[in-house]
């Protein structure tokens, strides 16, 4: 369309004048829109890759944290178990569940051992077979012996006799100290020490059937021959056999062990009788 100016002359359209959209050639418009769509598509693909990479990183971090937490938790549990175990070792063990008595026979290794300095060889009882006795929870016997001692102590108490347990089961390590360390400290000869204490592996206390008993009202007589003058000892002489207990080392015993009025052993079931069979046979000769 031609436009006349005020002078009646024709105006030429400037090259810089913007053409309406409809006047833009279709090819040019398609090219512009195609470029724009390609740019948008590339941007969307890049965003998707960014999300995938971030998700993978998050997954790796999550897995790493999971295993780290699991390892920490496992280590913590192991430490707690060790602590629990350590605690149980130093604390008093609860009364174990009584198990069936083992076969009434000694192992060949025990039977083949020879007497040493008058003492006979004995097997060491396991901790699972032991139970604490009334009056001193640190003193333990085999379950059958502990049960009978508790009954005996209760009956004695009703007769105004206060029996106190002084020593029960001993390990080989316990006996090793009592024999060798005390011997060295006192400067005793081995044969002299053997008259009052058994070498490790040869003590009745290993069996869990032997117990040293005192009179609670006369502690000055504990583990001394003077215990024989107490009413507790007199009561034991008259009544201990009713509960399966007998004096291990009476005066002039055939084993040559010093007289120990405080030391008693349980022979109230088949296994205990078998355990002390040889010692009892010596007394009968």
BAZA-533186 format. One record per residue: residue in one letter; residue number from 1; x, y, z of N, C-alpha, C in turn. Coordinates in Angstrom, 1 decimal. Layout:
BAZA-533186
NODE type seq n_X n_Y n_Z ca_X ca_Y ca_Z c_X c_Y c_Z
NODE a NUM X Y Z X Y Z X Y Z
...
This chain:
BAZA-533186
NODE type seq n_X n_Y n_Z ca_X ca_Y ca_Z c_X c_Y c_Z
NODE x 1 0.9 -1.2 0.0 0.0 0.0 0.0 0.9 1.2 0.0
NODE x 2 0.5 2.2 -0.8 1.3 3.4 -1.0 0.7 4.5 0.0
NODE x 3 1.7 5.2 0.5 1.3 6.3 1.5 1.9 7.6 1.0
NODE x 4 1.0 8.6 0.9 1.5 9.9 0.5 1.8 10.8 1.7
NODE x 5 2.8 11.5 1.7 3.1 12.4 2.8 2.5 13.7 2.5
NODE x 6 2.8 14.7 3.4 2.0 15.9 3.3 2.4 16.7 2.0
NODE x 7 3.5 16.3 1.4 4.0 16.9 0.2 3.5 16.2 -1.0
NODE x 8 2.7 15.1 -0.8 2.1 14.4 -1.9 3.1 13.4 -2.5
NODE x 9 4.2 13.2 -1.8 5.2 12.2 -2.3 5.0 10.9 -1.6
NODE x 10 5.5 9.9 -2.3 5.4 8.5 -1.7 6.5 8.3 -0.6
NODE x 11 6.1 7.6 0.6 7.1 7.2 1.6 7.6 5.8 1.3
NODE x 12 8.9 5.6 1.4 9.5 4.3 1.3 9.6 3.6 2.7
NODE x 13 9.2 2.4 2.7 9.3 1.6 3.9 10.7 1.4 4.3
NODE x 14 11.1 1.7 5.6 12.5 1.6 6.1 12.8 0.1 6.2
NODE x 15 14.1 -0.2 5.9 14.6 -1.5 6.0 14.5 -2.0 7.5
NODE x 16 14.6 -1.1 8.4 14.6 -1.4 9.8 13.2 -1.6 10.3
NODE x 17 12.2 -1.3 9.6 10.8 -1.4 10.0 10.4 -2.9 10.2
NODE x 18 9.9 -3.2 11.3 9.6 -4.6 11.6 8.3 -5.0 10.9
NODE x 19 8.4 -6.2 10.2 7.3 -6.7 9.5 6.4 -7.4 10.4
NODE x 20 5.1 -7.4 10.2 4.2 -8.2 11.0 4.6 -9.7 10.9
NODE x 21 4.1 -10.5 11.9 4.4 -11.9 12.0 3.9 -12.6 10.7
NODE x 22 2.7 -12.1 10.3 2.1 -12.8 9.2 2.9 -12.6 7.9
NODE x 23 3.7 -11.4 7.9 4.4 -11.1 6.7 5.8 -11.8 6.7
NODE x 24 6.2 -12.6 7.9 7.4 -13.3 7.9 7.3 -14.6 7.0
NODE x 25 8.2 -14.8 6.2 8.0 -16.0 5.3 7.9 -17.3 6.1
NODE x 26 7.1 -18.2 5.7 6.8 -19.5 6.4 8.1 -20.3 6.7
NODE x 27 9.0 -20.3 5.7 10.3 -21.1 5.9 11.1 -20.6 7.0
NODE x 28 11.1 -19.2 7.1 11.9 -18.5 8.2 11.2 -18.9 9.5
NODE x 29 9.9 -18.8 9.6 9.2 -19.1 10.9 9.5 -20.5 11.3
NODE x 30 9.4 -21.5 10.4 9.7 -22.9 10.8 11.1 -23.1 11.3
NODE x 31 12.0 -22.5 10.6 13.4 -22.6 11.1 13.6 -22.1 12.5
NODE x 32 13.0 -21.0 12.8 13.1 -20.3 14.1 12.4 -21.2 15.2
NODE x 33 11.2 -21.7 14.9 10.6 -22.6 15.9 11.3 -23.9 16.1
NODE x 34 11.8 -24.5 15.0 12.6 -25.7 15.1 13.8 -25.6 16.0
NODE x 35 14.5 -24.5 15.8 15.7 -24.2 16.7 15.3 -24.1 18.1
NODE x 36 14.2 -23.4 18.4 13.7 -23.2 19.7 13.3 -24.6 20.4
NODE x 37 12.6 -25.4 19.6 12.2 -26.7 20.1 13.4 -27.6 20.4
NODE x 38 14.4 -27.6 19.5 15.7 -28.4 19.7 16.4 -27.9 21.0
NODE x 39 16.4 -26.6 21.2 17.1 -26.1 22.4 16.3 -26.5 23.7
NODE x 40 15.0 -26.5 23.6 14.2 -26.9 24.8 14.3 -28.4 25.0
NODE x 41 14.4 -29.2 24.0 14.6 -30.6 24.1 15.9 -30.9 24.7
NODE x 42 16.9 -30.3 24.3 18.3 -30.5 24.8 18.3 -30.2 26.3
NODE x 43 17.6 -29.1 26.7 17.6 -28.7 28.1 16.9 -29.7 28.9
NODE x 44 15.8 -30.3 28.4 15.1 -31.3 29.2 15.9 -32.5 29.4
NODE x 45 16.6 -32.9 28.3 17.5 -34.1 28.4 18.6 -33.9 29.5
NODE x 46 19.2 -32.7 29.4 20.2 -32.4 30.4 19.7 -32.5 31.9
NODE x 47 18.5 -31.9 32.0 17.9 -32.0 33.4 17.6 -33.4 33.8
NODE x 48 17.1 -34.3 32.9 16.9 -35.7 33.2 18.2 -36.3 33.7
NODE x 49 19.3 -36.1 32.9 20.6 -36.7 33.3 21.1 -36.2 34.6
NODE x 50 20.8 -34.9 34.9 21.2 -34.4 36.2 20.5 -35.1 37.3
NODE x 51 19.2 -35.3 37.1 18.4 -36.0 38.1 18.8 -37.5 38.3
NODE x 52 19.2 -38.1 37.2 19.7 -39.5 37.3 21.0 -39.6 38.0
NODE x 53 21.9 -38.6 37.7 23.2 -38.6 38.4 23.0 -38.4 39.9
NODE x 54 22.2 -37.4 40.2 21.9 -37.0 41.6 21.3 -38.2 42.4
NODE x 55 20.3 -38.9 41.7 19.7 -40.1 42.3 20.7 -41.2 42.6
NODE x 56 21.6 -41.4 41.6 22.7 -42.4 41.8 23.6 -42.1 42.9
NODE x 57 24.0 -40.8 43.0 24.9 -40.4 44.1 24.2 -40.6 45.5
NODE x 58 22.9 -40.2 45.5 22.1 -40.4 46.8 22.0 -41.9 47.1
NODE x 59 21.8 -42.7 46.1 21.7 -44.2 46.4 23.0 -44.7 47.0
NODE x 60 24.1 -44.3 46.4 25.4 -44.8 46.8 25.7 -44.3 48.2
NODE x 61 25.4 -43.0 48.5 25.6 -42.5 49.9 24.7 -43.3 50.9
NODE x 62 23.4 -43.5 50.5 22.5 -44.3 51.4 23.0 -45.7 51.7
NODE x 63 23.5 -46.4 50.6 24.1 -47.7 50.9 25.3 -47.7 51.8
NODE x 64 26.2 -46.7 51.5 27.3 -46.5 52.4 27.0 -46.3 53.8
NODE x 65 26.0 -45.4 54.1 25.6 -45.1 55.4 25.0 -46.3 56.1
NODE x 66 24.2 -47.1 55.3 23.6 -48.3 55.8 24.6 -49.3 56.4
NODE x 67 25.6 -49.5 55.5 26.7 -50.5 56.0 27.5 -50.0 57.1
NODE x 68 27.7 -48.7 57.1 28.5 -48.1 58.2 27.7 -48.2 59.5
NODE x 69 26.4 -47.9 59.4 25.5 -48.1 60.6 25.5 -49.5 61.1
NODE x 70 25.4 -50.4 60.1 25.3 -51.9 60.5 26.5 -52.3 61.2
NODE x 71 27.7 -51.9 60.6 29.0 -52.3 61.2 29.1 -51.7 62.6
NODE x 72 28.7 -50.4 62.8 28.8 -49.8 64.1 27.9 -50.5 65.1
NODE x 73 26.7 -50.9 64.6 25.7 -51.6 65.5 26.2 -53.0 65.9
NODE x 74 26.8 -53.7 64.9 27.4 -55.0 65.2 28.5 -54.9 66.2
NODE x 75 29.4 -53.9 66.0 30.5 -53.7 66.9 30.1 -53.4 68.3
NODE x 76 29.0 -52.6 68.3 28.4 -52.2 69.6 27.9 -53.4 70.3
NODE x 77 27.2 -54.3 69.6 26.6 -55.5 70.1 27.7 -56.4 70.6
NODE x 78 28.7 -56.6 69.9 29.8 -57.4 70.3 30.5 -56.9 71.5
NODE x 79 30.7 -55.6 71.6 31.2 -55.0 72.8 30.4 -55.3 74.0
NODE x 80 29.0 -55.2 73.8 28.1 -55.4 74.9 28.1 -56.8 75.4
NODE x 81 28.2 -57.8 74.4 28.3 -59.2 74.8 29.6 -59.5 75.6
NODE x 82 30.7 -58.9 75.1 31.9 -59.1 75.9 31.8 -58.5 77.3
NODE x 83 31.2 -57.3 77.4 31.0 -56.7 78.7 30.1 -57.6 79.6
NODE x 84 29.1 -58.2 78.9 28.2 -59.0 79.7 28.9 -60.3 80.2
NODE x 85 29.6 -60.8 79.3 30.4 -62.0 79.6 31.4 -61.7 80.7
NODE x 86 32.1 -60.5 80.7 33.0 -60.1 81.7 32.4 -59.9 83.0
NODE x 87 31.2 -59.4 83.0 30.4 -59.2 84.3 30.1 -60.5 84.9
NODE x 88 29.6 -61.4 84.0 29.2 -62.7 84.6 30.4 -63.5 85.2
NODE x 89 31.6 -63.2 84.8 32.7 -64.0 85.3 33.0 -63.5 86.7
NODE x 90 32.9 -62.3 87.1 33.2 -61.8 88.4 32.1 -61.8 89.3
NODE x 91 30.8 -61.9 88.8 29.7 -62.0 89.7 29.4 -63.4 90.1
NODE x 92 28.6 -63.5 91.1 28.1 -64.9 91.6 27.2 -65.5 90.5
NODE x 93 27.5 -66.7 90.1 26.7 -67.4 89.1 25.4 -67.8 89.8
NODE x 94 24.3 -67.7 89.0 23.0 -68.2 89.5 23.1 -69.7 89.7
NODE x 95 22.2 -70.2 90.5 22.1 -71.7 90.6 21.9 -72.3 89.3
NODE x 96 22.8 -73.2 88.8 22.7 -73.8 87.5 21.5 -74.8 87.5
NODE x 97 21.0 -75.1 86.3 20.0 -76.1 86.2 20.6 -77.4 86.4
NODE x 98 20.0 -78.2 87.3 20.6 -79.5 87.6 20.5 -80.4 86.4
NODE x 99 21.6 -81.0 86.1 21.6 -82.0 85.0 21.8 -83.4 85.5
NODE x 100 21.4 -84.4 84.7 21.6 -85.7 85.1 23.0 -86.0 85.5
NODE x 101 23.2 -86.8 86.6 24.5 -87.1 87.1 25.3 -87.9 86.0
NODE x 102 26.6 -87.6 85.8 27.3 -88.4 84.8 27.5 -89.8 85.2
NODE x 103 27.9 -90.6 84.3 28.1 -92.0 84.5 29.0 -92.2 85.7
NODE x 104 28.6 -93.1 86.6 29.4 -93.3 87.8 30.7 -94.1 87.6
NODE x 105 31.6 -93.4 86.8 32.9 -94.0 86.6 33.9 -92.9 86.4
NODE x 106 35.1 -93.2 86.8 36.2 -92.2 86.6 36.9 -92.5 85.2
NODE x 107 37.4 -91.4 84.7 38.1 -91.5 83.4 39.3 -92.4 83.5
NODE x 108 39.8 -93.0 82.4 41.0 -93.9 82.5 42.2 -93.1 82.9
NODE x 109 42.3 -91.8 82.5 43.4 -91.0 82.9 43.5 -90.8 84.4
NODE x 110 42.4 -90.7 85.1 42.3 -90.6 86.5 42.7 -91.9 87.2
NODE x 111 42.1 -93.0 86.6 42.3 -94.3 87.2 43.8 -94.8 87.1
NODE x 112 44.5 -94.3 86.0 45.8 -94.7 85.8 46.8 -93.9 86.7
NODE x 113 46.4 -92.8 87.2 47.3 -92.0 88.1 47.6 -92.7 89.4
NODE x 114 48.8 -92.5 89.8 49.3 -93.1 91.1 49.1 -92.1 92.2
NODE x 115 49.0 -92.6 93.4 48.9 -91.8 94.6 50.2 -91.0 94.7
NODE x 116 50.1 -89.8 95.2 51.2 -88.9 95.4 51.2 -88.4 96.9
NODE x 117 52.2 -88.7 97.6 52.4 -88.3 99.0 51.1 -88.6 99.8
NODE x 118 50.5 -89.7 99.5 49.3 -90.1 100.3 48.0 -89.7 99.7
NODE x 119 48.0 -88.8 98.7 46.8 -88.2 98.1 46.4 -89.0 96.9
NODE x 120 45.1 -89.1 96.7 44.6 -89.8 95.5 44.2 -88.8 94.4
NODE x 121 44.3 -89.2 93.2 43.9 -88.3 92.1 42.4 -88.2 91.9
NODE x 122 41.9 -87.0 91.6 40.5 -86.7 91.4 40.3 -85.8 90.2
NODE x 123 39.1 -86.0 89.5 38.7 -85.2 88.4 38.2 -83.9 88.9
NODE x 124 38.3 -82.9 88.1 37.7 -81.5 88.4 36.3 -81.4 87.9
NODE x 125 35.4 -81.1 88.7 34.0 -80.9 88.3 33.9 -79.7 87.4
NODE x 126 32.8 -79.7 86.5 32.6 -78.6 85.7 31.7 -77.6 86.4
NODE x 127 31.8 -76.3 86.0 31.0 -75.2 86.6 29.5 -75.5 86.4
NODE x 128 29.2 -76.1 85.3 27.7 -76.3 85.1 27.1 -77.3 86.1
NODE x 129 27.9 -78.1 86.8 27.4 -79.1 87.7 27.3 -78.5 89.2
NODE x 130 27.8 -77.3 89.4 27.9 -76.7 90.7 26.7 -75.8 91.1
NODE x 131 26.5 -75.7 92.4 25.5 -74.8 92.9 26.0 -74.2 94.2
NODE x 132 25.6 -73.0 94.6 26.1 -72.4 95.8 25.3 -73.0 97.0
NODE x 133 25.9 -72.9 98.2 25.3 -73.5 99.4 24.8 -72.3 100.3
NODE x 134 23.9 -72.6 101.2 23.4 -71.6 102.2 24.6 -71.2 103.1
NODE x 135 24.6 -69.9 103.4 25.6 -69.4 104.4 26.8 -68.8 103.7
NODE x 136 27.1 -69.2 102.5 28.2 -68.5 101.8 28.0 -68.8 100.3
NODE x 137 27.6 -67.9 99.5 27.3 -68.1 98.1 28.5 -68.3 97.3
NODE x 138 29.7 -68.0 97.9 31.0 -68.2 97.1 31.4 -69.7 97.2
NODE x 139 30.8 -70.4 98.2 31.1 -71.8 98.3 30.2 -72.6 97.5
NODE x 140 30.7 -73.5 96.6 29.8 -74.3 95.7 30.2 -75.7 95.7
NODE x 141 29.2 -76.5 95.6 29.3 -78.0 95.5 28.5 -78.5 94.3
NODE x 142 28.7 -79.8 94.0 27.8 -80.3 93.0 26.4 -80.2 93.5
NODE x 143 25.4 -80.1 92.5 24.0 -79.9 92.9 23.5 -80.8 93.9
NODE x 144 23.8 -82.1 93.8 23.3 -83.1 94.7 23.8 -82.9 96.1
NODE x 145 25.1 -82.6 96.2 25.8 -82.4 97.5 25.3 -81.0 98.1
NODE x 146 25.1 -80.0 97.3 24.7 -78.7 97.8 23.3 -78.8 98.4
NODE x 147 22.4 -79.5 97.7 21.1 -79.7 98.2 21.0 -80.4 99.6
NODE x 148 21.8 -81.4 99.7 21.9 -82.2 101.0 22.5 -81.3 102.1
NODE x 149 23.5 -80.6 101.7 24.2 -79.7 102.8 23.2 -78.6 103.2
NODE x 150 22.4 -78.1 102.3 21.4 -77.0 102.7 20.4 -77.6 103.7
NODE x 151 19.9 -78.8 103.4 19.0 -79.5 104.3 19.6 -79.7 105.6
NODE x 152 20.8 -80.2 105.7 21.5 -80.5 106.9 21.8 -79.2 107.7
NODE x 153 22.2 -78.2 107.1 22.4 -76.9 107.8 21.1 -76.3 108.3
NODE x 154 20.0 -76.5 107.6 18.7 -76.1 108.1 18.3 -76.8 109.4
NODE x 155 18.5 -78.1 109.3 18.1 -79.0 110.5 19.0 -78.6 111.7
NODE x 156 20.3 -78.4 111.4 21.2 -78.0 112.5 20.8 -76.7 113.1
NODE x 157 20.4 -75.8 112.3 20.0 -74.4 112.8 18.8 -74.6 113.7
NODE x 158 17.9 -75.5 113.4 16.7 -75.6 114.2 17.1 -76.2 115.6
NODE x 159 18.3 -76.8 115.6 18.9 -77.4 116.9 19.9 -76.4 117.5
NODE x 160 19.8 -75.2 117.1 20.7 -74.1 117.6 22.2 -74.3 117.3
NODE x 161 22.4 -75.0 116.1 23.8 -75.2 115.6 24.0 -74.4 114.4
NODE x 162 25.0 -73.6 114.3 25.1 -72.7 113.1 26.3 -73.2 112.3
NODE x 163 26.1 -74.1 111.3 27.1 -74.5 110.5 27.5 -73.5 109.4
NODE x 164 28.7 -73.2 109.2 29.1 -72.2 108.2 30.1 -72.9 107.2
NODE x 165 29.7 -72.8 105.9 30.6 -73.4 104.9 31.8 -72.5 104.6
NODE x 166 33.0 -73.1 104.7 34.3 -72.3 104.6 34.9 -72.5 103.2
NODE x 167 34.8 -73.6 102.6 35.4 -73.9 101.3 34.8 -75.1 100.7
NODE x 168 34.6 -75.0 99.4 33.9 -76.1 98.6 34.8 -76.5 97.4
NODE x 169 34.2 -76.3 96.3 34.9 -76.7 95.0 36.1 -75.8 94.8
NODE x 170 37.2 -76.4 94.4 38.4 -75.7 94.0 38.9 -76.1 92.7
NODE x 171 39.4 -75.2 91.9 40.0 -75.5 90.6 41.4 -76.0 90.8
NODE x 172 42.0 -76.5 89.7 43.4 -76.8 89.8 44.3 -75.6 90.1
NODE x 173 43.9 -74.5 89.6 44.7 -73.3 89.8 44.6 -72.9 91.3
NODE x 174 43.4 -73.0 91.9 43.3 -72.7 93.3 44.2 -73.6 94.1
NODE x 175 44.2 -74.9 93.8 45.0 -75.8 94.6 46.5 -75.7 94.4
NODE x 176 46.8 -75.2 93.2 48.2 -75.0 92.9 48.7 -73.9 93.8
NODE x 177 47.9 -72.8 93.9 48.4 -71.7 94.8 48.5 -72.2 96.2
NODE x 178 47.4 -72.9 96.7 47.4 -73.3 98.1 48.6 -74.3 98.4
NODE x 179 49.0 -75.1 97.5 50.1 -76.0 97.7 51.4 -75.4 97.5
NODE x 180 51.7 -74.9 96.3 53.1 -74.4 96.0 53.4 -73.0 96.6
NODE x 181 52.4 -72.1 96.4 52.7 -70.7 96.9 52.8 -70.6 98.4
NODE x 182 51.8 -71.2 99.1 51.9 -71.2 100.5 53.1 -72.0 101.0
NODE x 183 53.4 -73.1 100.4 54.6 -73.9 100.8 55.9 -73.0 100.7
NODE x 184 56.0 -72.2 99.6 57.1 -71.4 99.4 57.2 -70.3 100.4
NODE x 185 56.0 -69.7 100.7 56.0 -68.6 101.6 56.3 -69.0 103.0
NODE x 186 56.0 -70.2 103.4 56.2 -70.8 104.7 57.6 -71.5 104.8
NODE x 187 58.2 -71.7 103.6 59.5 -72.5 103.6 59.3 -73.9 104.0
NODE x 188 58.2 -74.5 103.7 57.9 -75.9 104.1 58.5 -76.9 103.1
NODE x 189 58.8 -78.1 103.5 59.2 -79.1 102.7 58.0 -79.7 102.0
NODE x 190 58.1 -80.3 100.8 57.0 -80.8 100.0 56.2 -81.8 100.8
NODE x 191 57.0 -82.8 101.4 56.3 -83.8 102.1 55.5 -83.3 103.3
NODE x 192 56.1 -82.3 104.0 55.4 -81.7 105.1 54.2 -80.9 104.7
NODE x 193 54.3 -80.2 103.6 53.1 -79.5 103.0 52.0 -80.4 102.6
NODE x 194 52.4 -81.6 102.1 51.4 -82.6 101.7 50.6 -83.2 102.8
NODE x 195 51.1 -83.0 104.0 50.3 -83.6 105.2 49.0 -82.7 105.4
NODE x 196 49.1 -81.5 105.0 47.9 -80.6 105.3 47.3 -80.0 104.0
NODE x 197 47.9 -80.2 102.9 47.3 -79.7 101.6 47.7 -80.7 100.5
NODE x 198 46.7 -80.9 99.6 46.9 -81.8 98.5 47.5 -81.1 97.3
NODE x 199 48.4 -81.7 96.6 48.9 -81.1 95.3 47.8 -80.9 94.3
NODE x 200 47.9 -80.0 93.4 46.9 -79.8 92.4 46.6 -81.1 91.6
NODE x 201 45.3 -81.5 91.5 44.9 -82.7 90.8 44.7 -83.8 91.8
NODE x 202 45.0 -83.6 93.1 44.9 -84.7 94.1 44.0 -84.2 95.3
NODE x 203 43.2 -83.2 95.1 42.4 -82.7 96.2 41.0 -83.2 96.0
NODE x 204 40.4 -83.6 97.1 38.9 -83.9 97.1 38.1 -82.7 96.7
NODE x 205 38.6 -81.5 97.0 37.8 -80.3 96.6 37.6 -80.2 95.1
NODE x 206 38.4 -80.8 94.3 38.2 -80.8 92.8 36.9 -81.4 92.4
NODE x 207 36.5 -82.4 93.2 35.3 -83.2 92.8 34.0 -82.4 93.0
NODE x 208 34.0 -81.4 93.8 32.7 -80.7 94.1 31.9 -81.4 95.1
NODE x 209 32.5 -82.4 95.7 31.8 -83.2 96.8 32.3 -82.9 98.2
NODE x 210 33.5 -82.2 98.3 34.1 -82.0 99.6 33.9 -80.6 100.0
NODE x 211 33.7 -80.4 101.4 33.4 -79.1 101.9 34.0 -79.0 103.3
NODE x 212 34.6 -77.8 103.5 35.2 -77.5 104.9 34.1 -76.7 105.6
NODE x 213 33.8 -77.2 106.9 32.7 -76.7 107.7 33.2 -76.1 109.0
NODE x 214 32.7 -75.0 109.4 33.1 -74.4 110.7 31.8 -74.1 111.5
NODE x 215 32.1 -73.6 112.7 31.1 -73.2 113.7 31.0 -71.7 113.7
NODE x 216 29.9 -71.1 113.2 29.8 -69.7 113.1 30.0 -69.0 114.4
NODE x 217 29.7 -69.6 115.5 29.8 -69.0 116.8 31.2 -69.1 117.4
NODE x 218 32.1 -69.9 116.7 33.4 -70.0 117.2 34.4 -69.9 116.0
NODE x 219 34.5 -68.7 115.4 35.3 -68.6 114.2 36.8 -68.8 114.4
NODE x 220 37.2 -68.7 115.7 38.6 -68.9 116.0 39.1 -70.3 115.8
NODE x 221 38.1 -71.2 115.6 38.4 -72.7 115.4 38.3 -73.1 113.9
NODE x 222 38.1 -72.1 113.1 37.9 -72.5 111.6 39.2 -73.0 111.1
NODE x 223 39.1 -74.2 110.4 40.2 -74.9 109.8 41.4 -75.2 110.8
NODE x 224 41.0 -75.5 112.0 41.9 -75.9 113.0 41.4 -77.1 113.7
NODE x 225 42.4 -77.9 114.3 42.0 -79.1 115.0 41.1 -78.8 116.2
NODE x 226 41.2 -77.6 116.7 40.3 -77.2 117.9 38.8 -77.2 117.5
NODE x 227 38.5 -77.3 116.2 37.1 -77.4 115.8 36.4 -78.6 116.4
NODE x 228 37.2 -79.6 116.7 36.6 -80.9 117.2 36.0 -80.6 118.6
NODE x 229 36.3 -79.5 119.2 35.7 -79.2 120.6 34.4 -78.4 120.5
NODE x 230 34.0 -78.1 119.3 32.8 -77.2 119.1 31.6 -78.1 119.1
NODE x 231 30.4 -77.5 119.4 29.2 -78.3 119.4 28.8 -78.6 117.9
NODE x 232 29.3 -77.7 117.0 29.0 -78.0 115.6 29.6 -79.3 115.2
NODE x 233 30.9 -79.6 115.6 31.5 -80.8 115.2 30.9 -82.0 115.9
NODE x 234 30.5 -81.8 117.1 29.8 -82.9 117.8 28.5 -83.3 117.1
NODE x 235 27.8 -82.2 116.7 26.5 -82.5 116.0 26.7 -83.2 114.6
NODE x 236 27.8 -82.8 113.9 28.1 -83.4 112.6 28.5 -84.9 112.8
NODE x 237 29.2 -85.2 113.9 29.6 -86.6 114.1 28.3 -87.5 114.3
NODE x 238 27.3 -86.9 114.9 26.1 -87.7 115.2 25.1 -87.7 114.0
NODE x 239 25.1 -86.6 113.2 24.0 -86.5 112.2 24.5 -86.4 110.8
NODE x 240 25.7 -86.1 110.5 26.1 -85.8 109.1 25.9 -87.0 108.2
NODE x 241 26.0 -88.2 108.7 25.8 -89.4 107.8 24.3 -89.5 107.4
NODE x 242 23.4 -88.9 108.1 22.0 -89.0 107.7 21.8 -88.2 106.4
NODE x 243 22.7 -87.3 106.1 22.6 -86.5 104.9 23.7 -86.8 103.8
NODE x 244 24.4 -87.9 104.0 25.3 -88.4 103.0 26.7 -87.9 103.2
NODE x 245 27.1 -87.2 104.3 28.4 -86.7 104.5 29.2 -87.5 105.5
NODE x 246 30.5 -87.6 105.3 31.4 -88.3 106.2 32.7 -87.6 106.3
NODE x 247 33.4 -87.8 107.4 34.7 -87.2 107.6 35.7 -87.8 106.7
NODE x 248 36.4 -86.9 106.0 37.4 -87.4 105.0 38.7 -87.9 105.7
NODE x 249 39.2 -87.2 106.6 40.5 -87.5 107.2 40.4 -87.5 108.7
NODE x 250 39.9 -88.6 109.2 39.9 -88.8 110.7 41.3 -89.0 111.2
NODE x 251 41.4 -89.2 112.5 42.7 -89.4 113.1 43.3 -90.7 112.6
NODE x 252 44.6 -90.7 112.4 45.3 -91.9 112.0 44.7 -92.6 110.7
NODE x 253 44.3 -91.7 109.8 43.7 -92.2 108.6 44.8 -93.0 107.7
NODE x 254 44.5 -94.0 107.0 45.4 -94.8 106.2 46.2 -94.0 105.1
NODE x 255 45.7 -92.9 104.7 46.4 -92.1 103.7 47.5 -91.3 104.3
NODE x 256 47.6 -91.2 105.6 48.7 -90.5 106.2 48.5 -89.0 106.2
NODE x 257 47.2 -88.5 105.9 46.9 -87.1 105.9 46.6 -86.6 107.3
NODE x 258 47.0 -85.4 107.6 46.8 -84.8 108.9 45.3 -84.8 109.3
NODE x 259 45.0 -85.0 110.5 43.6 -85.0 111.0 42.9 -83.7 110.7
NODE x 260 41.8 -83.7 110.0 41.1 -82.5 109.6 39.6 -82.6 110.0
NODE x 261 39.2 -82.3 111.2 37.8 -82.4 111.7 36.9 -81.5 110.9
NODE x 262 37.4 -80.5 110.2 36.5 -79.6 109.4 36.2 -80.1 108.0
NODE x 263 36.9 -81.1 107.5 36.8 -81.5 106.1 35.9 -82.7 106.0
NODE x 264 34.8 -82.5 105.2 33.8 -83.5 105.1 33.5 -83.8 103.6
NODE x 265 33.2 -85.0 103.2 32.9 -85.3 101.8 31.5 -85.9 101.7
NODE x 266 30.9 -85.7 100.5 29.5 -86.2 100.3 29.7 -87.5 99.6
NODE x 267 29.0 -88.5 100.1 28.9 -89.9 99.5 27.5 -90.4 99.4
NODE x 268 26.6 -89.4 99.1 25.2 -89.8 99.1 24.5 -90.2 97.8
NODE x 269 25.3 -90.4 96.8 24.8 -90.9 95.5 25.8 -91.8 94.8
NODE x 270 25.4 -92.4 93.7 26.3 -93.4 93.1 27.6 -92.8 92.6
NODE x 271 27.5 -91.6 92.0 28.7 -91.0 91.4 29.7 -90.6 92.5
NODE x 272 29.2 -90.1 93.6 30.1 -89.7 94.7 30.7 -90.9 95.4
NODE x 273 30.0 -92.0 95.5 30.5 -93.2 96.1 31.6 -93.8 95.2
NODE x 274 31.4 -93.7 93.9 32.4 -94.2 92.9 33.6 -93.3 93.0
NODE x 275 33.4 -92.0 93.1 34.5 -91.1 93.1 35.5 -91.4 94.3
NODE x 276 34.9 -91.7 95.5 35.7 -91.9 96.7 35.9 -93.4 97.0
NODE x 277 35.7 -94.2 96.0 35.7 -95.7 96.2 37.1 -96.1 96.7
NODE x 278 38.1 -95.7 96.1 39.5 -96.1 96.6 39.8 -95.6 97.9
NODE x 279 39.5 -94.3 98.2 39.8 -93.7 99.5 39.0 -94.5 100.6
NODE x 280 37.8 -94.8 100.3 37.0 -95.5 101.3 37.4 -97.0 101.5
NODE x 281 37.9 -97.6 100.5 38.4 -99.0 100.6 39.7 -99.0 101.4
NODE x 282 40.5 -98.0 101.4 41.7 -97.9 102.2 41.3 -97.9 103.7
NODE x 283 40.2 -97.2 104.0 39.8 -97.1 105.4 39.2 -98.4 105.9
NODE x 284 38.7 -99.2 105.0 38.1 -100.5 105.4 39.2 -101.6 105.6
NODE x 285 40.4 -101.4 105.1 41.4 -102.4 105.2 41.9 -102.6 106.7
